[in-house]
Amino acid sequence: MDSSKSYFCERLGHFLFSVLIVLSIFLEPVFADDYQSDYEPHSFVAKAVERVAPSVVRIDTERSIEREPFDPTLLDPLLRDLLGEQGNGQERERGQGSGFFINEEGLLLTNAHVVEQVDEVNVTLSGGQECDGRVIGVDPVTDLALIQLEDLESSKGAPLGDSEALAVGDWAIALGTPFGLERTVTLGIVSSLHRNINSLGFSDKRLDLIQTDAAINPGNSGGPLVNGKGDVIGINTLVRSGPGAGLGFAIPINLARKVSEELLANGEVLHPYLGVQLVLLTPRIAREHNLDPNSLVVLPERSGALVQSVLADSPADRAGLRRGDLVVLANNIPIQNPQTLLQKVEESEIGVPFDLTIIRNSKEINLSIEPAALPGFS
């Protein structure tokens, strides 16, 4: 019996081993297919770039600048003989940036500072084709410009996203041609939203920027900033150098879409303005000011936009706004800081009354101002 049991167990073992071998032969392709289906050869970044890269271009520009002549009285006689008579003349200055198509008709969006006051615009497409470009319109206030490519049958427009749907921590992918290196991609995250450009030292702009740690270098200006799906969420515009270097900034695509429509329709963008210079006032700042025995005026201890100066013959001047007035309401919207007031002014209409509530000498006063077009851009 013991020998019979031993024989039976041995035969059963051989049988089970044979079954396992057969199953492995038949199941191996199934497991292999499952493994292959789970394996992703490329990252989400590569997929996002593949979606938008055909629309990204390099922009080369040229413009004439006046050459500064040497002062002949400062030249050594030997150098004067070697250099000859130095006339004023002109020199050609070259620049470079990036851009991207926004439709199939050859319309490009880029930064205003890339193509402002240039004589020639040459665009290199992602496939290497070169085309001449014509600047349709430039808006220095938002640093945006629109270019139409000549002799281009069709183009692939970039998929445009929604910059209002962004959240801090979302993926941010910057594309462009920094230093003339085509098809360059850098990856980061959205570090901050609604970063006011005035806090970066640009008092002549009206922008709330997207801040990112994706590397943005010279030549990236005008290129797209895209999310993890490959939708354009912004336009690369500047990078902070010196202290705090490594921070990049982009113009939100929702603003760029609006500005590009106005540039296409009118060739320019009219921005409303009041003609005031504003500073932030808070209760703490007001208290410290009022405690100073040399203070000339007593400031209300509340938050708002304090008028520091009024431009002569401006809408604010004509409406009676004065230095020292504190703006606390604009069209019945509370004003806690100058940025909020400037945003409301930007949203207003030229020539349409704009209501302000101010505090002057501890009294509330209602004023009606008709914003005018920002001088120099109308």
C-alpha positions as a Markdown table, in Angstrom:
| # | Residue | x | y | z |
|---|---|---|---|---|
| 1 | Met | 0.0 | 0.0 | 0.0 |
| 2 | Asp | 2.8 | 2.4 | 0.9 |
| 3 | Ser | 4.5 | 1.8 | -2.4 |
| 4 | Ser | 1.1 | 2.2 | -4.3 |
| 5 | Lys | 0.5 | 5.5 | -2.6 |
| 6 | Ser | 4.0 | 6.7 | -3.4 |
| 7 | Tyr | 3.5 | 5.8 | -7.0 |
| 8 | Phe | 0.2 | 7.5 | -7.1 |
| 9 | Cys | 1.5 | 10.7 | -5.6 |
| 10 | Glu | 4.5 | 10.7 | -8.1 |
| 11 | Arg | 2.2 | 10.3 | -11.1 |
| 12 | Leu | -0.1 | 13.1 | -9.8 |
| 13 | Gly | 2.8 | 15.4 | -9.4 |
| 14 | His | 3.9 | 14.8 | -13.0 |
| 15 | Phe | 0.4 | 15.4 | -14.2 |
| 16 | Leu | 0.0 | 18.7 | -12.3 |
| 17 | Phe | 3.5 | 19.8 | -13.6 |
| 18 | Ser | 2.4 | 19.1 | -17.1 |
| 19 | Val | -0.8 | 21.0 | -16.7 |
| 20 | Leu | 1.1 | 24.1 | -15.4 |
| 21 | Ile | 3.4 | 24.0 | -18.4 |
| 22 | Val | 0.5 | 23.8 | -20.8 |
| 23 | Leu | -1.3 | 26.7 | -19.0 |
| 24 | Ser | 1.9 | 28.8 | -19.1 |
| 25 | Ile | 2.2 | 28.3 | -22.8 |
| 26 | Phe | -1.4 | 29.4 | -23.5 |
| 27 | Leu | -1.6 | 32.2 | -20.9 |
| 28 | Glu | 1.8 | 33.8 | -21.7 |
| 29 | Pro | 0.5 | 35.8 | -24.6 |
| 30 | Val | -2.5 | 37.0 | -22.5 |
| 31 | Phe | -0.2 | 38.2 | -19.7 |
| 32 | Ala | 2.1 | 39.8 | -22.2 |
| 33 | Asp | -0.7 | 41.7 | -23.9 |
| 34 | Asp | -1.9 | 42.9 | -20.5 |
| 35 | Tyr | 1.6 | 44.1 | -19.7 |
| 36 | Gln | 2.0 | 45.9 | -23.0 |
| 37 | Ser | -1.4 | 47.6 | -22.6 |
| 38 | Asp | -0.4 | 48.9 | -19.1 |
| 39 | Tyr | 3.0 | 50.1 | -20.3 |
| 40 | Glu | 3.2 | 53.7 | -21.4 |
| 41 | Pro | 6.2 | 54.4 | -23.6 |
| 42 | His | 5.8 | 58.3 | -23.2 |
| 43 | Ser | 4.9 | 60.6 | -20.4 |
| 44 | Phe | 1.9 | 62.9 | -20.3 |
| 45 | Val | 4.3 | 65.7 | -21.0 |
| 46 | Ala | 5.2 | 64.2 | -24.4 |
| 47 | Lys | 1.6 | 63.7 | -25.2 |
| 48 | Ala | 0.7 | 67.3 | -24.3 |
| 49 | Val | 3.7 | 68.6 | -26.4 |
| 50 | Glu | 2.7 | 66.5 | -29.3 |
| 51 | Arg | -0.7 | 68.1 | -29.3 |
| 52 | Val | 0.5 | 71.7 | -29.4 |
| 53 | Ala | 4.0 | 71.6 | -30.9 |
| 54 | Pro | 2.9 | 71.9 | -34.5 |
| 55 | Ser | 1.4 | 75.3 | -33.8 |
| 56 | Val | 4.6 | 76.8 | -32.2 |
| 57 | Val | 6.9 | 79.0 | -34.3 |
| 58 | Arg | 10.1 | 80.9 | -34.1 |
| 59 | Ile | 9.9 | 84.6 | -34.9 |
| 60 | Asp | 13.0 | 86.6 | -36.1 |
| 61 | Thr | 12.7 | 90.3 | -36.4 |
| 62 | Glu | 14.8 | 93.2 | -37.8 |
| 63 | Arg | 14.6 | 96.9 | -37.3 |
| 64 | Ser | 16.6 | 100.0 | -38.1 |
| 65 | Ile | 18.2 | 102.0 | -35.4 |
| 66 | Glu | 20.2 | 105.2 | -35.6 |
| 67 | Arg | 23.9 | 104.8 | -35.0 |
| 68 | Glu | 25.4 | 107.1 | -32.5 |
| 69 | Pro | 28.4 | 108.9 | -34.1 |
| 70 | Phe | 31.7 | 109.4 | -32.4 |
| 71 | Asp | 32.5 | 112.8 | -31.2 |
| 72 | Pro | 35.5 | 113.8 | -33.5 |
| 73 | Thr | 36.9 | 116.1 | -30.8 |
| 74 | Leu | 37.4 | 113.0 | -28.5 |
| 75 | Leu | 39.1 | 110.9 | -31.1 |
| 76 | Asp | 42.9 | 110.5 | -31.3 |
| 77 | Pro | 44.1 | 111.9 | -34.7 |
| 78 | Leu | 45.4 | 108.5 | -35.7 |
| 79 | Leu | 42.0 | 106.8 | -35.0 |
| 80 | Arg | 40.3 | 109.6 | -36.9 |
| 81 | Asp | 42.5 | 108.8 | -39.9 |
| 82 | Leu | 41.7 | 105.1 | -39.6 |
| 83 | Leu | 38.0 | 105.5 | -39.1 |
| 84 | Gly | 37.4 | 108.3 | -41.5 |
| 85 | Glu | 34.4 | 110.5 | -41.3 |
| 86 | Gln | 31.7 | 108.9 | -39.1 |
| 87 | Gly | 28.2 | 109.7 | -40.3 |
| 88 | Asn | 25.0 | 109.1 | -38.4 |
| 89 | Gly | 23.8 | 106.2 | -40.6 |
| 90 | Gln | 21.6 | 103.3 | -39.5 |
| 91 | Glu | 22.2 | 99.9 | -38.1 |
| 92 | Arg | 20.1 | 96.8 | -38.3 |
| 93 | Glu | 19.1 | 95.3 | -34.9 |
| 94 | Arg | 17.9 | 91.7 | -34.8 |
| 95 | Gly | 15.6 | 90.1 | -32.3 |
| 96 | Gln | 14.0 | 86.8 | -31.7 |
| 97 | Gly | 11.0 | 85.3 | -29.9 |
| 98 | Ser | 8.3 | 82.7 | -30.1 |
| 99 | Gly | 4.6 | 82.5 | -31.1 |
| 100 | Phe | 1.8 | 80.1 | -31.9 |
| 101 | Phe | -1.1 | 79.8 | -34.3 |
| 102 | Ile | -4.5 | 80.4 | -32.9 |
| 103 | Asn | -6.5 | 79.4 | -36.0 |
| 104 | Glu | -6.2 | 77.7 | -39.4 |
| 105 | Glu | -5.9 | 81.0 | -41.3 |
| 106 | Gly | -2.3 | 81.8 | -40.3 |
| 107 | Leu | -3.0 | 84.1 | -37.3 |
| 108 | Leu | -0.2 | 84.1 | -34.8 |
| 109 | Leu | -0.2 | 85.4 | -31.2 |
| 110 | Thr | 3.0 | 86.6 | -29.5 |
| 111 | Asn | 4.3 | 89.3 | -27.2 |
| 112 | Ala | 4.1 | 93.0 | -28.2 |
| 113 | His | 7.8 | 93.5 | -27.1 |
| 114 | Val | 8.8 | 90.8 | -29.7 |
| 115 | Val | 7.5 | 92.7 | -32.7 |
| 116 | Glu | 7.0 | 96.3 | -31.5 |
| 117 | Gln | 8.5 | 98.9 | -34.0 |
| 118 | Val | 10.2 | 96.3 | -36.2 |
| 119 | Asp | 10.6 | 96.5 | -40.0 |
| 120 | Glu | 10.7 | 92.8 | -40.9 |
| 121 | Val | 9.1 | 89.7 | -39.4 |
| 122 | Asn | 10.3 | 86.3 | -40.5 |
| 123 | Val | 8.5 | 83.2 | -39.1 |
| 124 | Thr | 9.9 | 79.7 | -39.1 |
| 125 | Leu | 7.2 | 77.0 | -38.8 |
| 126 | Ser | 7.6 | 73.7 | -36.8 |
| 127 | Gly | 8.3 | 71.9 | -40.1 |
| 128 | Gly | 11.1 | 74.3 | -41.1 |
| 129 | Gln | 9.2 | 76.4 | -43.6 |
| 130 | Glu | 9.9 | 80.1 | -43.5 |
| 131 | Cys | 7.2 | 82.8 | -44.1 |
| 132 | Asp | 7.0 | 86.6 | -44.0 |
| 133 | Gly | 4.7 | 88.0 | -41.3 |
| 134 | Arg | 2.7 | 91.1 | -41.1 |
| 135 | Val | 1.9 | 92.7 | -37.8 |
| 136 | Ile | -1.8 | 93.3 | -37.6 |
| 137 | Gly | -1.8 | 95.0 | -34.2 |
| 138 | Val | 0.1 | 95.6 | -31.0 |
| 139 | Asp | -1.1 | 96.3 | -27.5 |
| 140 | Pro | 1.7 | 97.4 | -25.3 |
| 141 | Val | -0.5 | 97.6 | -22.2 |
| 142 | Thr | -1.1 | 93.9 | -22.2 |
| 143 | Asp | 2.1 | 93.0 | -24.1 |
| 144 | Leu | 0.3 | 91.2 | -26.8 |
| 145 | Ala | 0.5 | 91.3 | -30.6 |
| 146 | Leu | -1.2 | 89.6 | -33.5 |
| 147 | Ile | 0.7 | 88.6 | -36.7 |
| 148 | Gln | -0.7 | 87.4 | -40.1 |
| 149 | Leu | 1.4 | 85.1 | -42.1 |
| 150 | Glu | 1.6 | 85.9 | -45.8 |
| 151 | Asp | 1.4 | 83.1 | -48.5 |
| 152 | Leu | 0.4 | 80.4 | -46.1 |
| 153 | Glu | -2.3 | 78.0 | -47.2 |
| 154 | Ser | -3.2 | 76.7 | -43.8 |
| 155 | Ser | -2.0 | 76.3 | -40.3 |
| 156 | Lys | -2.8 | 74.2 | -37.2 |
| 157 | Gly | -4.2 | 76.3 | -34.4 |
| 158 | Ala | -3.2 | 75.5 | -30.9 |
| 159 | Pro | -6.0 | 74.2 | -28.6 |
| 160 | Leu | -6.9 | 77.0 | -26.2 |
| 161 | Gly | -7.8 | 76.3 | -22.6 |
| 162 | Asp | -9.4 | 78.2 | -19.8 |
| 163 | Ser | -7.0 | 80.1 | -17.6 |
| 164 | Glu | -9.8 | 80.8 | -15.1 |
| 165 | Ala | -10.0 | 77.1 | -14.4 |
| 166 | Leu | -6.3 | 77.0 | -13.2 |
| 167 | Ala | -5.3 | 76.1 | -9.7 |
| 168 | Val | -2.0 | 76.5 | -8.0 |
| 169 | Gly | -0.1 | 73.3 | -8.3 |
| 170 | Asp | -1.4 | 72.4 | -11.8 |
| 171 | Trp | 1.2 | 71.3 | -14.3 |
| 172 | Ala | 2.7 | 74.0 | -16.5 |
| 173 | Ile | 4.7 | 73.2 | -19.7 |
| 174 | Ala | 6.5 | 76.0 | -21.5 |
| 175 | Leu | 7.3 | 75.7 | -25.2 |
| 176 | Gly | 9.3 | 78.0 | -27.4 |
| 177 | Thr | 12.7 | 78.7 | -29.0 |
| 178 | Pro | 15.0 | 80.1 | -26.3 |
| 179 | Phe | 18.4 | 81.2 | -27.5 |
| 180 | Gly | 17.3 | 80.2 | -31.0 |
| 181 | Leu | 17.0 | 76.5 | -30.0 |
| 182 | Glu | 13.8 | 75.3 | -31.7 |
| 183 | Arg | 11.2 | 73.0 | -30.1 |
| 184 | Thr | 12.4 | 73.4 | -26.5 |
| 185 | Val | 10.2 | 72.2 | -23.7 |
| 186 | Thr | 10.4 | 72.8 | -19.9 |
| 187 | Leu | 8.2 | 71.5 | -17.2 |
| 188 | Gly | 7.0 | 73.0 | -13.9 |
| 189 | Ile | 3.9 | 73.9 | -12.0 |
| 190 | Val | 1.6 | 76.9 | -11.6 |
| 191 | Ser | 3.2 | 78.6 | -8.6 |
| 192 | Ser | 0.7 | 81.5 | -8.2 |
| 193 | Leu | -2.2 | 83.1 | -9.9 |
| 194 | His | -3.3 | 86.8 | -10.4 |
| 195 | Arg | 0.3 | 88.1 | -9.8 |
| 196 | Asn | 0.0 | 91.8 | -10.4 |
| 197 | Ile | 2.6 | 93.0 | -12.9 |
| 198 | Asn | 3.0 | 96.4 | -11.2 |
| 199 | Ser | 4.5 | 94.6 | -8.2 |
| 200 | Leu | 7.3 | 93.4 | -10.6 |
| 201 | Gly | 8.2 | 97.0 | -11.5 |
| 202 | Phe | 6.1 | 97.5 | -14.7 |
| 203 | Ser | 3.9 | 100.5 | -14.0 |
| 204 | Asp | 2.9 | 100.9 | -17.7 |
| 205 | Lys | 1.2 | 97.5 | -17.9 |
| 206 | Arg | -2.2 | 96.2 | -16.8 |
| 207 | Leu | -1.8 | 92.5 | -16.2 |
| 208 | Asp | -2.5 | 89.8 | -13.7 |
| 209 | Leu | 0.0 | 87.1 | -14.5 |
| 210 | Ile | 0.3 | 83.3 | -14.1 |
| 211 | Gln | 3.5 | 82.6 | -12.1 |
| 212 | Thr | 5.3 | 79.3 | -12.9 |
| 213 | Asp | 8.6 | 77.7 | -12.1 |
| 214 | Ala | 8.8 | 76.2 | -15.6 |
| 215 | Ala | 12.1 | 77.6 | -17.1 |
| 216 | Ile | 11.4 | 80.6 | -19.3 |
| 217 | Asn | 14.4 | 82.0 | -21.1 |
| 218 | Pro | 15.1 | 84.7 | -23.6 |
| 219 | Gly | 13.5 | 83.7 | -26.9 |
| 220 | Asn | 10.6 | 81.9 | -25.0 |
| 221 | Ser | 8.6 | 85.2 | -25.1 |
| 222 | Gly | 5.4 | 84.7 | -27.0 |
| 223 | Gly | 5.4 | 80.9 | -26.8 |
| 224 | Pro | 2.6 | 79.0 | -25.2 |
| 225 | Leu | 2.3 | 77.8 | -21.6 |
| 226 | Val | 0.2 | 74.6 | -21.6 |
| 227 | Asn | -1.5 | 72.4 | -19.1 |
| 228 | Gly | -1.1 | 68.6 | -18.7 |
| 229 | Lys | -3.6 | 68.0 | -21.5 |
| 230 | Gly | -1.8 | 70.2 | -24.0 |
| 231 | Asp | -4.3 | 73.1 | -23.8 |
| 232 | Val | -2.8 | 76.6 | -24.0 |
| 233 | Ile | -3.4 | 78.4 | -20.6 |
| 234 | Gly | -1.0 | 81.3 | -21.1 |
| 235 | Ile | 1.6 | 83.1 | -23.1 |
| 236 | Asn | 5.2 | 83.2 | -21.8 |
| 237 | Thr | 6.1 | 86.9 | -21.3 |
| 238 | Leu | 9.0 | 87.4 | -18.9 |
| 239 | Val | 11.4 | 85.8 | -16.4 |
| 240 | Arg | 12.6 | 87.3 | -13.2 |
| 241 | Ser | 16.4 | 87.7 | -13.0 |
| 242 | Gly | 18.6 | 88.6 | -10.1 |
| 243 | Pro | 17.2 | 88.0 | -6.6 |
| 244 | Gly | 14.3 | 85.5 | -6.9 |
| 245 | Ala | 15.5 | 84.2 | -10.3 |
| 246 | Gly | 13.8 | 81.1 | -11.6 |
| 247 | Leu | 10.3 | 82.6 | -11.6 |
| 248 | Gly | 8.5 | 82.8 | -15.0 |
| 249 | Phe | 5.4 | 84.6 | -15.8 |
| 250 | Ala | 2.7 | 84.2 | -18.5 |
| 251 | Ile | -0.3 | 86.2 | -19.7 |
| 252 | Pro | -3.6 | 84.3 | -19.1 |
| 253 | Ile | -5.0 | 82.9 | -22.3 |
| 254 | Asn | -8.5 | 84.3 | -21.6 |
| 255 | Leu | -7.2 | 87.8 | -21.7 |
| 256 | Ala | -5.1 | 87.1 | -24.8 |
| 257 | Arg | -8.2 | 85.7 | -26.6 |
| 258 | Lys | -10.1 | 88.9 | -25.8 |
| 259 | Val | -7.2 | 91.2 | -26.9 |
| 260 | Ser | -6.6 | 89.2 | -30.1 |
| 261 | Glu | -10.2 | 89.6 | -31.1 |
| 262 | Glu | -10.0 | 93.4 | -30.7 |
| 263 | Leu | -6.7 | 93.6 | -32.5 |
| 264 | Leu | -8.1 | 91.6 | -35.4 |
| 265 | Ala | -11.2 | 93.8 | -35.6 |
| 266 | Asn | -9.7 | 97.2 | -35.0 |
| 267 | Gly | -5.9 | 96.9 | -35.1 |
| 268 | Glu | -5.7 | 98.3 | -31.6 |
| 269 | Val | -7.1 | 98.0 | -28.1 |
| 270 | Leu | -8.5 | 101.0 | -26.3 |
| 271 | His | -8.0 | 101.0 | -22.5 |
| 272 | Pro | -10.1 | 103.1 | -20.2 |
| 273 | Tyr | -8.3 | 105.4 | -17.8 |
| 274 | Leu | -9.1 | 107.9 | -15.1 |
| 275 | Gly | -5.8 | 109.7 | -14.7 |
| 276 | Val | -4.9 | 109.0 | -11.1 |
| 277 | Gln | -1.9 | 107.6 | -9.2 |
| 278 | Leu | -3.0 | 105.4 | -6.4 |
| 279 | Val | -1.4 | 103.9 | -3.2 |
| 280 | Leu | -2.7 | 101.3 | -0.8 |
| 281 | Leu | -4.2 | 102.5 | 2.5 |
| 282 | Thr | -5.0 | 100.2 | 5.4 |
| 283 | Pro | -6.1 | 101.0 | 9.0 |
| 284 | Arg | -2.6 | 100.4 | 10.3 |
| 285 | Ile | -1.0 | 102.6 | 7.7 |
| 286 | Ala | -3.6 | 105.4 | 8.4 |
| 287 | Arg | -3.0 | 105.1 | 12.2 |
| 288 | Glu | 0.7 | 105.4 | 11.9 |
| 289 | His | 0.3 | 108.4 | 9.6 |
| 290 | Asn | -2.2 | 110.2 | 11.9 |
| 291 | Leu | 0.1 | 109.7 | 14.9 |
| 292 | Asp | 2.8 | 111.7 | 13.1 |
| 293 | Pro | 2.7 | 115.3 | 14.5 |
| 294 | Asn | 3.9 | 116.6 | 11.2 |
| 295 | Ser | 1.0 | 115.1 | 9.2 |
| 296 | Leu | -0.8 | 117.7 | 7.1 |
| 297 | Val | -4.0 | 115.7 | 6.7 |
| 298 | Val | -5.9 | 113.1 | 8.8 |
| 299 | Leu | -6.5 | 109.9 | 6.9 |
| 300 | Pro | -9.5 | 107.7 | 7.4 |
| 301 | Glu | -8.6 | 104.5 | 9.2 |
| 302 | Arg | -10.0 | 102.1 | 6.7 |
| 303 | Ser | -8.8 | 100.2 | 3.6 |
| 304 | Gly | -9.1 | 101.6 | 0.1 |
| 305 | Ala | -7.2 | 103.1 | -2.8 |
| 306 | Leu | -5.7 | 106.5 | -1.8 |
| 307 | Val | -5.3 | 109.1 | -4.5 |
| 308 | Gln | -1.7 | 110.2 | -4.5 |
| 309 | Ser | -1.9 | 112.5 | -7.5 |
| 310 | Val | -4.3 | 113.5 | -10.3 |
| 311 | Leu | -3.2 | 114.1 | -13.9 |
| 312 | Ala | -4.2 | 117.6 | -15.1 |
| 313 | Asp | -7.2 | 117.7 | -17.5 |
| 314 | Ser | -7.8 | 114.0 | -17.0 |
| 315 | Pro | -11.2 | 112.4 | -16.5 |
| 316 | Ala | -10.5 | 112.3 | -12.7 |
| 317 | Asp | -9.5 | 116.0 | -12.7 |
| 318 | Arg | -12.6 | 117.0 | -14.6 |
| 319 | Ala | -14.8 | 115.0 | -12.2 |
| 320 | Gly | -13.3 | 116.7 | -9.1 |
| 321 | Leu | -11.1 | 113.9 | -7.7 |
| 322 | Arg | -8.3 | 115.3 | -5.5 |
| 323 | Arg | -5.1 | 114.2 | -3.9 |
| 324 | Gly | -5.8 | 112.6 | -0.5 |
| 325 | Asp | -9.2 | 111.2 | -1.5 |
| 326 | Leu | -9.8 | 107.6 | -0.5 |
| 327 | Val | -11.8 | 105.5 | -3.0 |
| 328 | Val | -13.9 | 102.9 | -1.1 |
| 329 | Leu | -16.5 | 102.0 | -3.7 |
| 330 | Ala | -16.5 | 101.7 | -7.6 |
| 331 | Asn | -19.9 | 101.0 | -9.2 |
| 332 | Asn | -21.0 | 99.9 | -5.7 |
| 333 | Ile | -18.2 | 97.3 | -5.5 |
| 334 | Pro | -16.0 | 97.6 | -2.3 |
| 335 | Ile | -12.5 | 98.8 | -3.1 |
| 336 | Gln | -9.8 | 97.3 | -0.7 |
| 337 | Asn | -6.7 | 98.2 | -2.7 |
| 338 | Pro | -5.6 | 100.0 | -5.9 |
| 339 | Gln | -5.5 | 96.7 | -7.9 |
| 340 | Thr | -9.2 | 96.2 | -7.5 |
| 341 | Leu | -10.0 | 99.7 | -8.6 |
| 342 | Leu | -7.7 | 99.4 | -11.7 |
| 343 | Gln | -9.4 | 96.1 | -12.6 |
| 344 | Lys | -12.9 | 97.8 | -12.4 |
| 345 | Val | -11.6 | 100.7 | -14.5 |
| 346 | Glu | -10.3 | 98.2 | -17.1 |
| 347 | Glu | -13.7 | 96.5 | -17.2 |
| 348 | Ser | -15.5 | 99.9 | -17.7 |
| 349 | Glu | -16.5 | 101.5 | -21.0 |
| 350 | Ile | -15.0 | 104.6 | -22.5 |
| 351 | Gly | -17.4 | 107.5 | -22.2 |
| 352 | Val | -19.9 | 105.7 | -19.9 |
| 353 | Pro | -20.3 | 107.2 | -16.4 |
| 354 | Phe | -18.3 | 105.3 | -13.8 |
| 355 | Asp | -19.5 | 105.9 | -10.2 |
| 356 | Leu | -17.0 | 106.3 | -7.3 |
| 357 | Thr | -17.6 | 106.8 | -3.6 |
| 358 | Ile | -14.7 | 108.5 | -1.9 |
| 359 | Ile | -13.9 | 109.8 | 1.6 |
| 360 | Arg | -12.7 | 113.3 | 1.9 |
| 361 | Asn | -12.4 | 115.2 | 5.2 |
| 362 | Ser | -14.2 | 112.3 | 7.0 |
| 363 | Lys | -17.2 | 112.7 | 4.6 |
| 364 | Glu | -18.5 | 110.3 | 2.0 |
| 365 | Ile | -18.8 | 111.9 | -1.5 |
| 366 | Asn | -20.2 | 110.4 | -4.6 |
| 367 | Leu | -18.6 | 111.2 | -7.9 |
| 368 | Ser | -19.3 | 110.2 | -11.5 |
| 369 | Ile | -16.4 | 109.9 | -13.9 |
| 370 | Glu | -16.4 | 109.2 | -17.6 |
| 371 | Pro | -13.3 | 107.1 | -18.4 |
| 372 | Ala | -11.4 | 108.2 | -21.5 |
| 373 | Ala | -9.1 | 106.2 | -23.8 |
| 374 | Leu | -5.6 | 105.8 | -22.4 |
| 375 | Pro | -3.4 | 108.5 | -24.1 |
| 376 | Gly | -0.9 | 107.2 | -26.6 |
| 377 | Phe | -3.0 | 104.1 | -27.5 |
| 378 | Ser | -6.0 | 105.6 | -29.2 |
